[in-house]
Amino acid sequence: MENEIDEESEILNREQRIFAEYPVAKAVATMVIPTIISQIITVIYNLSDTWYVGLTGNAAAVAAISLCLPVYNIMTAFGNLFGIGGASVIARAMGTGKPKEAQTAFSLAIRGAFVAAVSYAALLLIFARPFLLCIGGDASSIDYAVWYTIITMVIGGIPTILSAVFAHLIRSTGESKTASFGITIGAVLNMVLDPLFMFVILPKGNEVIGAAIATAISNIAALTYFIRYVLKDRENPIFQLALEKHINLRKPMTNILKCGVPSFFLLAAGQISNFFLNGMIAEMGASAAVAGIGVVRKIDSLAYAVNQGITQGMLPIVAYCYASHRIPRMKSVVAFSSVCTVSFSFICSICSYLFAPQLIGFFINDADTIYYGTLFLRILCIAVAIYPLLFVIISVFQAVGQSVKPFLLSLLHKGSLDIVLFFVIRKMFGLEYILWASPIMAAFALTVAIILILRLFRSLHLQTQSK
């Protein structure tokens, strides 16, 4: 028994050196760079769907993919719920030297994600068409949208959610390269399969279905890689799906949900906001407007992906340092990550504003879509410069096991007051300007976030001085 414990400690210590011993910049880079690369590749394959469909010049088909994006992102929200929640619990358990707690969190996160994936797929199977019609679908785009939803989210829902959860959990143990490689496999495969299914295998007019099939197969491939990796790495005491008998599962599952709910709502509430936004934009009476906002979201996803890569990569380090009482190191990690994410996002904002027409035109050569897309992008690029620091602060609260504050910040950012602003701006200035709600709410949420994080750091400073 003693030998088993020593072996477990040796494996954990080998992986924890990144968290505890590497210089701050090197530790963050080791965790963040692979994550960013995989996120960017994922964005590129998401962009490829829109780009390939845009080659057809069919604005209704582009609008259908755009319409499905918020629905698809709900699956990412479930991945964040169990993946980021589980990652925070695992990293803190490692920081306090409790591998059994980490293993329990790993198993519960996978099981919870599976149940969520099955439930979401069942709901979409029943309600996909009426729901898509409610959020902006019309006669020209609804059939495309329904097919895309059924293939990618009903048939492909389980592998999509589980592959994301595996990536988060594996990254939380210090294996950032492995987690990123699995996601990259799916993304690269999707880019290869897209033109094959869209323009070679399926007859003309079925490009949306071809894109959906490519996406589903790619996510299955990513999940297969992660399952093989976990089964192969049996020496790691954390990567075990079995649960001990007579163990109280309520507390660890509660901890997972507490840490994961803010990330879930950060994305899910954003999609609720997008549902209202799509519906209002559809009132303009043109598929080009819906296609335009869809292309803008694709472009915005690059900055979002890099920011997510930074926050997801830094979260396990912050959680580990907090649990092991390395508070000065924790603050340094947060400061370094903040500088990186804000700097990158500021550059993205400038480029998006200056080259908006060219960026929209890259995806579809349609004058109306370019007009609407340019207008929308130049508004949203202001929010891109604001929200990165908000995401860092939310991740810090998740890493230390707090749930109410990041949940509040997530709702302030999107899915609550911004929806009210949509209606106010539409009445006062017109439909074309409703996107101004995004930068306004991002600035408000960031102001609240800075106040809360300063209070947290002050509290941690006082705790350190009292010891």
Kinemage of the C-alpha trace (Angstrom):
@kinemage 1
@onewidth
@group {chain A} dominant
@subgroup {mainchain}
@vectorlist {calphas} color= white
{ca met a 1} P 0.000 0.000 0.000
{ca glu a 2} L 2.823 2.387 0.897
{ca asn a 3} L 4.565 1.663 -2.419
{ca glu a 4} L 1.371 2.506 -4.312
{ca ile a 5} L 1.120 5.855 -2.526
{ca asp a 6} L 4.776 6.653 -3.273
{ca glu a 7} L 4.246 5.765 -6.951
{ca glu a 8} L 1.186 8.008 -7.146
{ca ser a 9} L 3.063 10.872 -5.505
{ca glu a 10} L 5.967 10.497 -7.932
{ca ile a 11} L 3.632 10.713 -10.953
{ca leu a 12} L 1.795 13.713 -9.526
{ca asn a 13} L 4.989 15.512 -8.512
{ca arg a 14} L 6.388 15.081 -12.017
{ca glu a 15} L 3.364 16.860 -13.471
{ca gln a 16} L 3.092 19.486 -10.704
{ca arg a 17} L 6.574 20.897 -11.305
{ca ile a 18} L 5.045 23.072 -14.008
{ca phe a 19} L 2.666 24.580 -11.456
{ca ala a 20} L 5.066 24.930 -8.532
{ca glu a 21} L 8.638 25.286 -9.822
{ca tyr a 22} L 8.765 26.708 -13.348
{ca pro a 23} L 9.336 30.482 -13.648
{ca val a 24} L 5.975 32.222 -13.998
{ca ala a 25} L 6.359 33.131 -17.666
{ca lys a 26} L 7.564 29.616 -18.540
{ca ala a 27} L 4.798 27.940 -16.519
{ca val a 28} L 2.086 30.045 -18.152
{ca ala a 29} L 3.598 29.557 -21.601
{ca thr a 30} L 3.861 25.779 -21.091
{ca met a 31} L 0.155 25.558 -20.267
{ca val a 32} L -1.172 28.333 -22.479
{ca ile a 33} L 0.657 28.032 -25.814
{ca pro a 34} L -0.571 24.507 -26.669
{ca thr a 35} L -4.061 25.510 -25.576
{ca ile a 36} L -4.014 28.645 -27.732
{ca ile a 37} L -2.761 26.705 -30.741
{ca ser a 38} L -5.559 24.149 -30.432
{ca gln a 39} L -8.117 26.927 -29.907
{ca ile a 40} L -6.918 28.798 -32.999
{ca ile a 41} L -6.993 25.651 -35.110
{ca thr a 42} L -10.511 24.983 -33.827
{ca val a 43} L -11.528 28.504 -34.839
{ca ile a 44} L -9.986 28.012 -38.265
{ca tyr a 45} L -12.010 24.849 -38.839
{ca asn a 46} L -15.156 26.662 -37.664
{ca leu a 47} L -14.317 29.452 -40.085
{ca ser a 48} L -13.740 26.906 -42.824
{ca asp a 49} L -17.391 25.791 -42.622
{ca thr a 50} L -18.532 29.346 -43.259
{ca trp a 51} L -15.869 29.988 -45.895
{ca tyr a 52} L -16.611 26.829 -47.889
{ca val a 53} L -20.370 27.402 -47.730
{ca gly a 54} L -19.748 31.040 -48.670
{ca leu a 55} L -18.091 29.875 -51.883
{ca thr a 56} L -21.538 28.851 -53.098
{ca gly a 57} L -22.715 32.473 -52.857
{ca asn a 58} L -25.832 31.193 -51.078
{ca ala a 59} L -26.593 33.725 -48.309
{ca ala a 60} L -29.370 31.481 -46.954
{ca ala a 61} L -26.911 28.603 -46.424
{ca val a 62} L -24.438 30.925 -44.674
{ca ala a 63} L -27.316 32.278 -42.580
{ca ala a 64} L -28.248 28.697 -41.586
{ca ile a 65} L -24.728 27.966 -40.285
{ca ser a 66} L -24.784 31.322 -38.489
{ca leu a 67} L -28.178 30.487 -37.002
{ca cys a 68} L -26.867 27.186 -35.623
{ca leu a 69} L -23.763 28.685 -34.009
{ca pro a 70} L -25.435 29.733 -30.722
{ca val a 71} L -27.167 26.335 -30.513
{ca tyr a 72} L -23.861 24.559 -31.157
{ca asn a 73} L -22.093 26.713 -28.570
{ca ile a 74} L -24.460 25.450 -25.879
{ca met a 75} L -22.577 22.155 -26.199
{ca thr a 76} L -19.348 24.020 -25.528
{ca ala a 77} L -21.063 25.494 -22.467
{ca phe a 78} L -21.781 21.984 -21.168
{ca gly a 79} L -18.146 21.120 -21.862
{ca asn a 80} L -17.121 24.119 -19.759
{ca leu a 81} L -19.550 23.201 -16.982
{ca phe a 82} L -18.005 19.804 -16.329
{ca gly a 83} L -14.582 20.373 -17.892
{ca ile a 84} L -13.543 23.643 -16.249
{ca gly a 85} L -15.404 22.754 -13.047
{ca gly a 86} L -13.627 19.406 -12.876
{ca ala a 87} L -10.281 20.972 -13.814
{ca ser a 88} L -10.483 23.443 -10.936
{ca val a 89} L -11.292 20.701 -8.404
{ca ile a 90} L -8.542 18.417 -9.756
{ca ala a 91} L -5.858 21.140 -9.676
{ca arg a 92} L -6.755 22.176 -6.112
{ca ala a 93} L -6.779 18.546 -4.989
{ca met a 94} L -3.293 18.154 -6.471
{ca gly a 95} L -2.188 21.306 -4.665
{ca thr a 96} L -3.226 19.835 -1.334
{ca gly a 97} L -1.819 16.367 -2.125
{ca lys a 98} L -5.153 14.524 -2.409
{ca pro a 99} L -5.051 12.341 -5.549
{ca lys a 100} L -8.191 10.399 -4.538
{ca glu a 101} L -10.243 13.580 -4.584
{ca ala a 102} L -8.794 14.432 -7.980
{ca gln a 103} L -9.696 10.986 -9.352
{ca thr a 104} L -13.260 11.261 -8.028
{ca ala a 105} L -13.650 14.654 -9.689
{ca phe a 106} L -12.340 13.248 -12.980
{ca ser a 107} L -14.832 10.391 -12.966
{ca leu a 108} L -17.823 12.515 -11.939
{ca ala a 109} L -17.071 15.167 -14.542
{ca ile a 110} L -17.040 12.591 -17.354
{ca arg a 111} L -20.246 10.956 -16.142
{ca gly a 112} L -22.036 14.272 -15.703
{ca ala a 113} L -21.003 15.431 -19.175
{ca phe a 114} L -22.326 12.225 -20.735
{ca val a 115} L -25.749 12.675 -19.121
{ca ala a 116} L -25.856 16.333 -20.232
{ca ala a 117} L -24.915 15.411 -23.810
{ca val a 118} L -27.649 12.771 -24.080
{ca ser a 119} L -30.262 15.122 -22.610
{ca tyr a 120} L -29.361 18.018 -24.913
{ca ala a 121} L -29.378 15.792 -27.986
{ca ala a 122} L -32.828 14.469 -27.066
{ca leu a 123} L -34.234 17.994 -26.662
{ca leu a 124} L -32.862 19.095 -30.010
{ca leu a 125} L -34.211 16.014 -31.729
{ca ile a 126} L -37.704 17.045 -30.635
{ca phe a 127} L -37.574 20.844 -30.720
{ca ala a 128} L -34.885 21.794 -33.276
{ca arg a 129} L -37.183 23.186 -35.983
{ca pro a 130} L -39.519 25.337 -33.823
{ca phe a 131} L -36.574 26.600 -31.789
{ca leu a 132} L -34.549 27.606 -34.848
{ca leu a 133} L -37.583 29.391 -36.266
{ca cys a 134} L -37.932 31.333 -33.020
{ca ile a 135} L -34.343 32.612 -33.117
{ca gly a 136} L -34.356 33.926 -36.664
{ca gly a 137} L -34.811 31.028 -39.078
{ca asp a 138} L -36.923 31.675 -42.152
{ca ala a 139} L -38.216 29.712 -45.129
{ca ser a 140} L -34.938 30.083 -47.017
{ca ser a 141} L -32.629 28.863 -44.229
{ca ile a 142} L -34.630 26.626 -41.868
{ca asp a 143} L -34.169 23.292 -43.675
{ca tyr a 144} L -30.400 23.825 -43.897
{ca ala a 145} L -30.292 24.745 -40.210
{ca val a 146} L -32.315 21.725 -39.071
{ca trp a 147} L -30.107 19.276 -40.966
{ca tyr a 148} L -26.952 20.895 -39.570
{ca thr a 149} L -28.373 20.687 -36.036
{ca ile a 150} L -29.440 17.046 -36.280
{ca ile a 151} L -26.093 15.870 -37.645
{ca thr a 152} L -23.700 17.928 -35.490
{ca met a 153} L -25.639 18.208 -32.232
{ca val a 154} L -27.948 15.200 -32.053
{ca ile a 155} L -25.803 12.552 -33.715
{ca gly a 156} L -22.510 14.268 -32.885
{ca gly a 157} L -23.468 15.792 -29.534
{ca ile a 158} L -21.925 13.193 -27.204
{ca pro a 159} L -18.445 13.162 -28.812
{ca thr a 160} L -18.433 16.967 -29.084
{ca ile a 161} L -19.126 17.540 -25.391
{ca leu a 162} L -17.028 14.661 -24.062
{ca ser a 163} L -13.958 15.513 -26.140
{ca ala a 164} L -14.043 19.073 -24.741
{ca val a 165} L -14.385 17.774 -21.175
{ca phe a 166} L -11.506 15.308 -21.571
{ca ala a 167} L -9.314 18.128 -22.874
{ca his a 168} L -10.024 20.323 -19.836
{ca leu a 169} L -9.466 17.507 -17.336
{ca ile a 170} L -6.244 16.262 -18.911
{ca arg a 171} L -4.922 19.847 -19.061
{ca ser a 172} L -5.603 20.284 -15.334
{ca thr a 173} L -2.931 17.676 -14.529
{ca gly a 174} L -0.254 19.612 -16.424
{ca glu a 175} L -0.648 17.687 -19.712
{ca ser a 176} L -1.525 20.741 -21.780
{ca lys a 177} L 0.175 19.430 -24.946
{ca thr a 178} L -1.789 16.181 -24.851
{ca ala a 179} L -5.096 17.997 -24.339
{ca ser a 180} L -4.367 20.401 -27.163
{ca phe a 181} L -3.201 17.665 -29.511
{ca gly a 182} L -6.496 15.822 -29.170
{ca ile a 183} L -8.520 18.930 -29.997
{ca thr a 184} L -6.173 19.705 -32.897
{ca ile a 185} L -6.695 16.241 -34.393
{ca gly a 186} L -10.428 16.904 -34.659
{ca ala a 187} L -9.953 20.409 -36.053
{ca val a 188} L -7.449 19.437 -38.738
{ca leu a 189} L -9.540 16.423 -39.769
{ca asn a 190} L -12.568 18.684 -40.113
{ca met a 191} L -10.718 21.036 -42.453
{ca val a 192} L -9.696 18.071 -44.609
{ca leu a 193} L -13.163 16.496 -44.658
{ca asp a 194} L -15.126 19.713 -45.292
{ca pro a 195} L -14.366 20.091 -49.033
{ca leu a 196} L -14.474 16.319 -49.503
{ca phe a 197} L -18.051 15.962 -48.266
{ca met a 198} L -19.265 19.360 -49.491
{ca phe a 199} L -17.991 19.317 -53.068
{ca val a 200} L -16.991 15.744 -53.920
{ca ile a 201} L -19.054 13.099 -52.113
{ca leu a 202} L -22.441 14.837 -51.853
{ca pro a 203} L -24.325 16.317 -54.816
{ca lys a 204} L -24.518 20.076 -55.347
{ca gly a 205} L -26.916 21.836 -52.996
{ca asn a 206} L -25.961 19.705 -49.974
{ca glu a 207} L -22.956 21.753 -48.839
{ca val a 208} L -24.433 22.441 -45.386
{ca ile a 209} L -25.057 18.729 -44.808
{ca gly a 210} L -21.517 17.974 -45.971
{ca ala a 211} L -20.075 20.481 -43.497
{ca ala a 212} L -22.171 18.958 -40.707
{ca ile a 213} L -21.010 15.388 -41.466
{ca ala a 214} L -17.372 16.529 -41.496
{ca thr a 215} L -17.812 18.219 -38.102
{ca ala a 216} L -19.457 15.164 -36.507
{ca ile a 217} L -16.782 12.737 -37.766
{ca ser a 218} L -14.004 15.050 -36.574
{ca asn a 219} L -15.394 15.267 -33.033
{ca ile a 220} L -15.724 11.474 -32.919
{ca ala a 221} L -12.041 11.212 -33.889
{ca ala a 222} L -11.018 13.642 -31.109
{ca leu a 223} L -12.978 11.701 -28.494
{ca thr a 224} L -11.443 8.423 -29.673
{ca tyr a 225} L -7.962 9.879 -29.186
{ca phe a 226} L -8.727 11.016 -25.622
{ca ile a 227} L -10.271 7.688 -24.610
{ca arg a 228} L -7.238 5.806 -25.958
{ca tyr a 229} L -4.888 8.159 -24.103
{ca val a 230} L -6.691 7.769 -20.776
{ca leu a 231} L -6.853 3.976 -21.118
{ca lys a 232} L -3.171 3.842 -22.043
{ca asp a 233} L -2.016 6.072 -19.156
{ca arg a 234} L -3.216 3.698 -16.447
{ca glu a 235} L -0.297 4.659 -14.185
{ca asn a 236} L -1.839 8.060 -13.563
{ca pro a 237} L -4.016 7.711 -10.442
{ca ile a 238} L -6.333 10.487 -11.609
{ca phe a 239} L -7.382 9.004 -14.969
{ca gln a 240} L -9.688 6.342 -13.550
{ca leu a 241} L -13.422 6.223 -14.244
{ca ala a 242} L -14.279 3.803 -11.426
{ca leu a 243} L -15.755 5.234 -8.232
{ca glu a 244} L -15.111 3.809 -4.783
{ca lys a 245} L -18.097 2.252 -3.053
{ca his a 246} L -19.703 4.027 -0.089
{ca ile a 247} L -18.134 7.355 -1.056
{ca asn a 248} L -20.208 10.523 -0.650
{ca leu a 249} L -20.476 11.914 -4.198
{ca arg a 250} L -22.603 14.945 -3.351
{ca lys a 251} L -19.731 17.142 -2.152
{ca pro a 252} L -17.322 16.570 -5.075
{ca met a 253} L -20.124 16.951 -7.649
{ca thr a 254} L -21.269 20.136 -5.916
{ca asn a 255} L -17.715 21.495 -6.082
{ca ile a 256} L -17.501 20.669 -9.798
{ca leu a 257} L -20.784 22.416 -10.534
{ca lys a 258} L -19.906 25.420 -8.352
{ca cys a 259} L -16.703 26.005 -10.296
{ca gly a 260} L -18.169 25.112 -13.683
{ca val a 261} L -21.490 26.981 -13.574
{ca pro a 262} L -19.919 30.428 -14.179
{ca ser a 263} L -18.213 29.168 -17.360
{ca phe a 264} L -21.433 27.478 -18.418
{ca phe a 265} L -23.426 30.653 -17.991
{ca leu a 266} L -20.700 32.829 -19.495
{ca leu a 267} L -21.232 30.963 -22.749
{ca ala a 268} L -24.846 29.798 -22.380
{ca ala a 269} L -26.126 33.224 -21.342
{ca gly a 270} L -24.198 34.637 -24.265
{ca gln a 271} L -26.102 32.315 -26.576
{ca ile a 272} L -29.412 33.386 -25.027
{ca ser a 273} L -28.355 36.942 -25.773
{ca asn a 274} L -27.495 35.868 -29.326
{ca phe a 275} L -30.922 34.271 -29.735
{ca phe a 276} L -32.567 37.652 -29.039
{ca leu a 277} L -30.014 39.391 -31.227
{ca asn a 278} L -30.623 37.013 -34.150
{ca gly a 279} L -34.356 37.483 -33.826
{ca met a 280} L -34.031 41.270 -33.949
{ca ile a 281} L -31.563 41.230 -36.832
{ca ala a 282} L -33.949 38.947 -38.720
{ca glu a 283} L -36.507 41.784 -38.430
{ca met a 284} L -34.379 43.692 -40.941
{ca gly a 285} L -35.954 41.335 -43.465
{ca ala a 286} L -32.753 40.147 -45.137
{ca ser a 287} L -30.814 36.898 -44.914
{ca ala a 288} L -27.747 39.059 -45.599
{ca ala a 289} L -28.087 40.695 -42.166
{ca val a 290} L -28.230 37.321 -40.377
{ca ala a 291} L -25.348 36.079 -42.529
{ca gly a 292} L -23.423 39.257 -41.697
{ca ile a 293} L -23.677 38.830 -37.931
{ca gly a 294} L -22.770 35.158 -38.343
{ca val a 295} L -19.586 36.026 -40.220
{ca val a 296} L -18.758 38.669 -37.602
{ca arg a 297} L -19.051 36.084 -34.840
{ca lys a 298} L -16.702 33.813 -36.755
{ca ile a 299} L -14.133 36.609 -37.015
{ca asp a 300} L -14.601 37.576 -33.371
{ca ser a 301} L -14.046 33.940 -32.419
{ca leu a 302} L -10.306 34.259 -33.115
{ca ala a 303} L -9.735 36.791 -30.334
{ca tyr a 304} L -12.183 34.886 -28.126
{ca ala a 305} L -10.318 31.622 -28.724
{ca val a 306} L -6.936 33.075 -27.807
{ca asn a 307} L -8.408 34.603 -24.646
{ca gln a 308} L -10.005 31.283 -23.747
{ca gly a 309} L -6.692 29.544 -24.383
{ca ile a 310} L -4.949 31.880 -21.953
{ca thr a 311} L -7.587 31.638 -19.224
{ca gln a 312} L -8.015 27.865 -19.551
{ca gly a 313} L -4.260 27.360 -19.498
{ca met a 314} L -3.674 29.563 -16.461
{ca leu a 315} L -6.639 28.250 -14.398
{ca pro a 316} L -4.965 25.016 -13.180
{ca ile a 317} L -1.826 26.956 -12.166
{ca val a 318} L -3.858 29.524 -10.215
{ca ala a 319} L -5.921 26.777 -8.550
{ca tyr a 320} L -2.809 24.812 -7.586
{ca cys a 321} L -0.995 27.879 -6.212
{ca tyr a 322} L -4.067 28.935 -4.231
{ca ala a 323} L -4.545 25.485 -2.689
{ca ser a 324} L -0.840 25.144 -1.830
{ca his a 325} L -0.720 28.701 -0.365
{ca arg a 326} L 1.658 30.128 -2.993
{ca ile a 327} L -0.235 33.437 -3.140
{ca pro a 328} L 2.557 35.707 -4.508
{ca arg a 329} L 3.137 33.220 -7.338
{ca met a 330} L -0.605 33.070 -7.981
{ca lys a 331} L -0.784 36.867 -8.321
{ca ser a 332} L 2.181 36.867 -10.704
{ca val a 333} L 0.485 34.261 -12.899
{ca val a 334} L -2.699 36.353 -13.026
{ca ala a 335} L -0.783 39.560 -13.826
{ca phe a 336} L 1.275 37.962 -16.599
{ca ser a 337} L -1.794 36.315 -18.149
{ca ser a 338} L -3.707 39.612 -18.035
{ca val a 339} L -0.988 41.489 -19.916
{ca cys a 340} L -0.874 38.791 -22.605
{ca thr a 341} L -4.604 38.601 -23.217
{ca val a 342} L -5.284 42.350 -23.158
{ca ser a 343} L -2.382 43.101 -25.517
{ca phe a 344} L -3.485 40.540 -28.085
{ca ser a 345} L -7.122 41.625 -27.962
{ca phe a 346} L -6.225 45.280 -28.434
{ca ile a 347} L -4.341 44.417 -31.623
{ca cys a 348} L -7.301 42.344 -32.855
{ca ser a 349} L -9.667 45.254 -32.222
{ca ile a 350} L -7.592 47.672 -34.262
{ca cys a 351} L -7.255 45.244 -37.180
{ca ser a 352} L -10.972 44.428 -37.137
{ca tyr a 353} L -11.939 48.086 -37.289
{ca leu a 354} L -9.508 49.030 -40.038
{ca phe a 355} L -10.067 46.016 -42.284
{ca ala a 356} L -13.714 45.171 -41.565
{ca pro a 357} L -14.951 45.161 -45.221
{ca gln a 358} L -12.041 43.014 -46.368
{ca leu a 359} L -12.534 40.517 -43.521
{ca ile a 360} L -16.251 40.120 -44.247
{ca gly a 361} L -15.621 39.906 -47.993
{ca phe a 362} L -13.149 37.076 -47.439
{ca phe a 363} L -16.022 34.822 -46.396
{ca ile a 364} L -18.706 35.815 -48.850
{ca asn a 365} L -18.721 38.101 -51.897
{ca asp a 366} L -22.159 39.585 -51.359
{ca ala a 367} L -22.533 43.377 -51.180
{ca asp a 368} L -25.413 43.377 -48.661
{ca thr a 369} L -23.716 40.887 -46.351
{ca ile a 370} L -20.480 42.913 -46.466
{ca tyr a 371} L -22.410 46.093 -45.612
{ca tyr a 372} L -24.126 44.610 -42.572
{ca gly a 373} L -21.063 42.641 -41.483
{ca thr a 374} L -18.811 45.721 -41.608
{ca leu a 375} L -21.274 47.733 -39.534
{ca phe a 376} L -21.593 44.977 -36.927
{ca leu a 377} L -17.865 44.161 -36.753
{ca arg a 378} L -16.832 47.762 -36.125
{ca ile a 379} L -19.131 47.852 -33.113
{ca leu a 380} L -18.195 44.459 -31.670
{ca cys a 381} L -14.457 45.045 -32.006
{ca ile a 382} L -14.770 47.579 -29.160
{ca ala a 383} L -16.057 44.827 -26.868
{ca val a 384} L -13.133 42.605 -27.906
{ca ala a 385} L -10.752 45.117 -26.327
{ca ile a 386} L -12.707 45.059 -23.050
{ca tyr a 387} L -13.816 41.522 -22.193
{ca pro a 388} L -10.412 39.668 -22.047
{ca leu a 389} L -9.533 41.008 -18.597
{ca leu a 390} L -13.068 40.153 -17.453
{ca phe a 391} L -12.516 36.536 -18.526
{ca val a 392} L -9.225 36.386 -16.601
{ca ile a 393} L -10.920 37.628 -13.427
{ca ile a 394} L -13.789 35.152 -13.806
{ca ser a 395} L -11.254 32.322 -14.182
{ca val a 396} L -9.430 33.412 -11.018
{ca phe a 397} L -12.618 33.155 -8.963
{ca gln a 398} L -13.325 29.735 -10.462
{ca ala a 399} L -9.788 28.587 -9.677
{ca val a 400} L -10.134 29.476 -5.994
{ca gly a 401} L -13.470 27.666 -5.744
{ca gln a 402} L -15.811 30.663 -5.576
{ca ser a 403} L -19.007 30.501 -7.601
{ca val a 404} L -21.330 33.432 -6.845
{ca lys a 405} L -18.996 36.208 -8.014
{ca pro a 406} L -18.037 34.693 -11.376
{ca phe a 407} L -21.670 33.729 -11.920
{ca leu a 408} L -22.709 37.334 -11.308
{ca leu a 409} L -20.006 38.633 -13.649
{ca ser a 410} L -21.045 36.175 -16.353
{ca leu a 411} L -24.636 37.377 -16.212
{ca leu a 412} L -23.590 41.022 -16.187
{ca his a 413} L -21.534 40.434 -19.308
{ca lys a 414} L -24.282 38.784 -21.362
{ca gly a 415} L -27.707 37.264 -21.041
{ca ser a 416} L -29.346 39.784 -18.708
{ca leu a 417} L -29.117 43.589 -18.931
{ca asp a 418} L -27.726 43.474 -22.453
{ca ile a 419} L -31.015 41.987 -23.660
{ca val a 420} L -32.870 44.926 -22.121
{ca leu a 421} L -30.406 47.242 -23.872
{ca phe a 422} L -31.214 45.589 -27.206
{ca phe a 423} L -34.813 46.761 -26.904
{ca val a 424} L -33.859 50.228 -25.626
{ca ile a 425} L -31.323 50.826 -28.417
{ca arg a 426} L -33.703 49.466 -31.074
{ca lys a 427} L -36.375 51.927 -29.980
{ca met a 428} L -34.030 54.925 -29.648
{ca phe a 429} L -31.557 54.444 -32.524
{ca gly a 430} L -32.809 51.606 -34.762
{ca leu a 431} L -32.015 47.939 -35.371
{ca glu a 432} L -28.634 48.564 -36.988
{ca tyr a 433} L -27.160 49.814 -33.700
{ca ile a 434} L -28.404 47.221 -31.212
{ca leu a 435} L -24.943 45.617 -31.045
{ca trp a 436} L -23.738 48.612 -29.005
{ca ala a 437} L -25.211 46.741 -26.036
{ca ser a 438} L -22.184 44.398 -26.113
{ca pro a 439} L -19.356 46.900 -25.460
{ca ile a 440} L -21.502 48.814 -22.971
{ca met a 441} L -22.207 45.730 -20.843
{ca ala a 442} L -18.637 44.452 -21.185
{ca ala a 443} L -17.350 47.740 -19.744
{ca phe a 444} L -19.860 47.641 -16.898
{ca ala a 445} L -19.093 44.004 -16.025
{ca leu a 446} L -15.333 44.679 -16.108
{ca thr a 447} L -15.717 47.592 -13.676
{ca val a 448} L -17.515 45.334 -11.189
{ca ala a 449} L -14.958 42.563 -11.782
{ca ile a 450} L -11.992 44.810 -10.984
{ca ile a 451} L -13.597 45.855 -7.691
{ca leu a 452} L -14.215 42.218 -6.728
{ca ile a 453} L -10.736 40.951 -7.673
{ca leu a 454} L -9.047 43.760 -5.714
{ca arg a 455} L -11.063 42.714 -2.669
{ca leu a 456} L -10.003 39.088 -3.160
{ca phe a 457} L -6.324 39.998 -3.430
{ca arg a 458} L -6.576 42.222 -0.352
{ca ser a 459} L -8.169 39.346 1.583
{ca leu a 460} L -5.460 36.911 0.479
{ca his a 461} L -2.761 39.442 1.418
{ca leu a 462} L -4.196 39.781 4.932
{ca gln a 463} L -4.376 35.985 5.285
{ca thr a 464} L -0.729 35.664 4.240
{ca gln a 465} L 0.378 38.315 6.738
{ca ser a 466} L -1.499 36.660 9.600
{ca lys a 467} L 0.371 33.344 9.126
